[in-house]
Amino acid sequence: MTAWQRVCGLLAIGSAAVAWSAGVTPDLGQHPLAWQAGHWLARPWTLWTAGWVHPSLGNLAANLLALAALGLLGARLQLGRPAGLALLAAWPLATLSLLLWPAVSAYAGLGGAIHAAAMVLWAELSLRADAKALSFTLFAGMGLKLLAEAAWLQPVAFDPGWGMNVVLAAHLTGAFWGGVCGLLAALLARLPQRG
């Protein structure tokens, strides 16, 4: 099992374990693992654990399916340690960056981590000569999705299909940090080894 698969597994298993042990909760302010803008310094673990908390079973199922698809695609593309470490770094950075939006008082779910994973995949593919078309498709799709969401204008939006507020800003911060960490990791992995 590669580091990429381990990190994707950690995200999935953590989410399933929290849902099984504590259930799902629409009230993020009461969940000890959810990230809260005003309390994260006293509870720094929530930069990671917020991804495991879900407000509904439907949201959890959809996120697990998206994560499984990204995990399998990464495994098929033979992503290894650099991509796994990039996702592991982007995951809490995406959550921490929500402080840029005062309207985001709390956050939970895999939205940021999933967008980070997609951009880590993009970063790796963008440096592979045989994957330029897939890299472009992934980047264009992510760009169009983020433009449509316009999180910089509306960081939190009610989604009637889900029946809950969606923190669109987490999609944007996840994509940003996934791209940055993914490119850094992919470039560093390609440096000539000394010694």
N, C-alpha and C positions, 0 to 999 in steps of 0.2 A: 504494500500500500504506500502510495506516495504522500508527500507532505500536503499536496493539493487535496487529495482525497481525505486526509486526516482532518484538515481544517473544515472542509465542507461537511464531513461527518460530525465534527464537534458542533457546528452550527445546527445541524439537523437533530442530533441526539439531545443536545441541550434544550432545544425547543420542545421536543417530544417529552422529555423528562419533566420540564417545568409544567407543561400542560397536564401531564398525567398526575403529578404530585400536587399541584396547586390550582389546576384548572385554568381556564381563560378568564380574563377580567377586562371589562371596558373601562374600569376606573383605575387608570395608571397611577394616580396619586397615592393609592393605597398599597401598591405592590412593591415589596422591598427590592426586587430585582430590576424594576423599571427605572429608566434614567429620568431624573428631574433636574431642570436647569438650576434651581435654587439649592439643591442638596448634593450635587455630584461630588463636590470636594470631600464631603463627609462620607460619601459612598462611592469611591472611585471604581469599584468593581462593576458598577452599572454601565460603564462605558462598553463593557463586553456583554453583561448579562441582559441588558435591555433587548438584545436581539432574540433572546429566548422567550420573552414574554409576548403573548398574543391576546388581542382583545376579543377574538372570536375563533371558533373552530374552522370556519370557512377561510378566514385569513391565514390561519396556521397551515391548513391543507394546501392552499394556493402557493404559499411561500415555500413549503417543503417540496412541492412539485417543481417550482422554478429552480430551487437549489439543487435538486436531484438532476435536472437537465444540465445545469452548469457544471455540476460535479462529474457527470458522465462525459460531457463534451471535453472537459479538461483532462479526464483520464484517457479518452480516445486520442487527444492531441499530445499525450504524454507530458503534461505539465508536471513539474517536480517541485523540488525544494524552493527555488526562487519564487515561483508563483504562490506556493503555500505561505511562505513568509510574507509576501506582499499582501495577500489577503488578510493574514493575521494582523499586520500593521494597519491596513486601511480600515478594518472593522471598528476599532475604538476611535480612530481619528475622524471617521465619518460622524460618529455620535457626538464627539467633543465639538465638532464644527457647528453643530446646531445652536451653539451659543451665539452665533452671528445673527440669529433671528429671535428677537425678544418675544415674538408671538408663539414660539415653540417652548412651552413650559414643561412638557413631558414627552417621552418617546419610548416606544416599544415596538418590536417586530423585526423581521429580517429584511425589510425594504432597503436599508442602507447597505447591508452586507451583500445582498443579492446584486445590487447595482455595482458595488465594488468588485464582486467576483466577475461580472460581465466585462468590466473594464480591465481587470487583470488579464483575462483571456484576450481581449483586444490587444493589449500591450505586447503580449507574447507573440501573437499572430502577426502584428505589424512589423516584427523584426525577422519573420520567416519569409524567405523568397517564394516559397511554394504556397503561401497562404494569404497573399495580398488581397484577393477578391473577398475571401471570408472576413478578413480584417476590416476592409472597407464597409462591407455589409453590416457587420456588427457595430462599427463606429457610427455609421449613418443612422441605423435603427435607434441606437441609444440617443444620438443627437436629436432626432425627430421627437422621440418620446419626451426628452427633457425640455425641448422647446415647447411642446404642447402643454406640458404641465406648468411651465413658467413659475417655478418655485421661488424665484427671486422676487416675484410680485405677490404671490400667495403661498407662503410656506406651509400652511395647513389648510386643507380643503375637505369639506364634507363630501363623501362619496355615497350617493344613495344606493348604488349597487351593493356596497358593503355594509351600508347602514352605520357608518362610523367616520370619524375624521381620519384623514390620511396625511401623514407628515411628508409632504412632497419635498421639503427641504432635505430630508434624509436620502432621497433618491439622488438629488444633486450632489450632496456632500459625499455619498458613497461612490458615485461615478467619478467625481474629481479625485478622491484619494485612491480609488482603485487604479485609475489611470496613472497617477503620479507614482505610487508605490510599485505598480506593475512594470512601468517603464524602467524605473531605477533598478529593480531586481533583475529584469531581463537584460539590461545593459551590463550590469555588474557581473552577471553569470557568463557573459560573452567576452569579458576581459581575458587576455592571455594569463594563464597561471604561471606564477614564478616559483622556482624552487626545484 
